[in-house]
């Protein structure tokens, strides 16, 4: 059931094309083709309005995920930007991306109260997490 929207598009166009051919065969073709054509048009509108469900990530992909290490522009007033990502499920791990040098550092547990980048020795924060 992963391609429901695509299958609906294909089925709607098959109904519309089949109905177009039947309409030109005579009175009986119009009687059969008109409802098929209307059903195809309704199915096409329904397929256009349908939103595909996102596919879930595999356990392996979740375990292997890491933020892309890249340098970030300076923040307001010349401050160093950084990015902190913490997993929600066990084991809880936190990745910290230093915007100054682009280094990604992993730590077990939640976001620490203070952090200095081990690669460039830049202090990213030294205060409790703001809620």
C-alpha positions in Angstrom: 0.0 0.0 0.0 3.0 2.3 -0.4 1.9 3.6 -3.9 -1.8 4.3 -3.3 -1.7 7.8 -4.8 0.2 6.7 -7.9 -2.2 3.8 -8.4 -5.1 6.1 -8.1 -3.7 8.4 -10.8 -3.2 5.4 -13.2 -6.7 4.0 -12.5 -8.3 7.4 -13.1 -6.6 7.9 -16.4 -7.5 4.4 -17.5 -11.2 5.1 -16.7 -11.1 8.4 -18.5 -9.5 7.0 -21.6 -11.8 3.9 -21.6 -14.8 6.2 -21.3 -13.6 8.4 -24.2 -13.5 5.3 -26.4 -16.8 4.0 -25.3 -18.7 7.3 -25.9 -18.1 7.1 -29.6 -19.4 3.6 -30.1 -23.1 4.5 -30.0 -26.0 4.9 -27.5 -25.0 1.9 -25.4 -21.4 3.2 -25.3 -22.6 6.6 -23.9 -24.7 4.8 -21.3 -21.7 2.8 -20.1 -18.9 5.3 -20.8 -20.4 8.4 -19.1 -20.5 6.9 -15.6 -17.0 5.4 -16.1 -15.7 8.8 -17.2 -17.3 10.6 -14.3 -15.9 8.0 -11.9 -12.4 8.5 -13.5 -12.7 12.3 -13.1 -13.7 12.0 -9.5 -10.9 9.5 -8.8 -8.4 11.9 -10.5 -9.6 14.8 -8.2 -9.3 12.5 -5.2 -5.8 11.4 -6.1 -4.7 15.1 -6.6 -6.0 16.0 -3.1 -4.5 13.0 -1.4 -1.3 13.5 0.6 1.2 10.6 0.7 2.1 9.3 4.1 5.8 9.7 4.9 7.7 6.5 4.9 9.2 5.7 8.4 13.0 5.5 8.7 14.5 2.1 9.4 16.2 1.4 12.8 19.6 1.2 11.0 19.0 4.6 9.3 18.1 6.1 12.7 21.2 4.7 14.3 23.5 5.9 11.5 22.0 9.5 11.3 24.4 12.3 12.0 24.2 16.1 11.2 26.3 17.3 8.3 29.4 19.0 9.6 29.6 22.5 8.1 30.7 25.9 9.1 27.9 28.4 9.9 27.9 32.1 9.4 28.5 34.4 12.4 25.5 35.1 14.6 24.2 38.5 15.8 27.0 40.6 17.3 29.7 38.3 16.1 28.5 35.3 18.2 29.3 31.7 17.1 26.3 29.8 15.9 25.8 26.1 16.9 23.3 23.3 16.5 22.3 20.8 19.2 20.3 17.6 18.3 19.2 15.2 21.1 17.6 11.8 20.4 14.2 11.3 22.1 14.4 7.5 22.4 16.9 5.4 24.4 19.9 5.5 24.2 19.7 9.3 24.6 22.6 10.9 22.7 23.4 14.6 21.8 25.2 15.9 18.8 26.7 19.4 18.9 27.7 21.1 15.7 30.2 24.0 16.1 29.4 26.7 13.5 32.9 28.1 13.8 34.9 25.0 12.6 32.1 22.6 11.5 33.1 19.9 14.0 30.4 17.5 15.1 30.8 16.2 18.7 28.7 13.4 20.2 27.9 13.1 23.9 25.9 10.5 25.8 22.8 12.0 27.6 21.1 15.3 27.2 22.5 18.7 26.4 25.3 19.7 28.8 25.1 22.9 30.9 28.3 24.3 29.2 30.2 23.3 26.2 33.5 24.2 24.6 34.3 22.8 21.1 37.2 20.4 21.4 38.4 21.0 17.9 38.7 24.9 17.9 38.5 25.5 21.7 35.6 27.9 21.2 33.1 28.2 24.0 29.6 27.7 22.6 27.6 28.2 25.7 28.1 28.4 29.5 24.6 28.6 31.0 21.7 26.3 31.9 19.4 25.3 29.1 16.7 27.9 28.6 13.2 26.5 28.7 
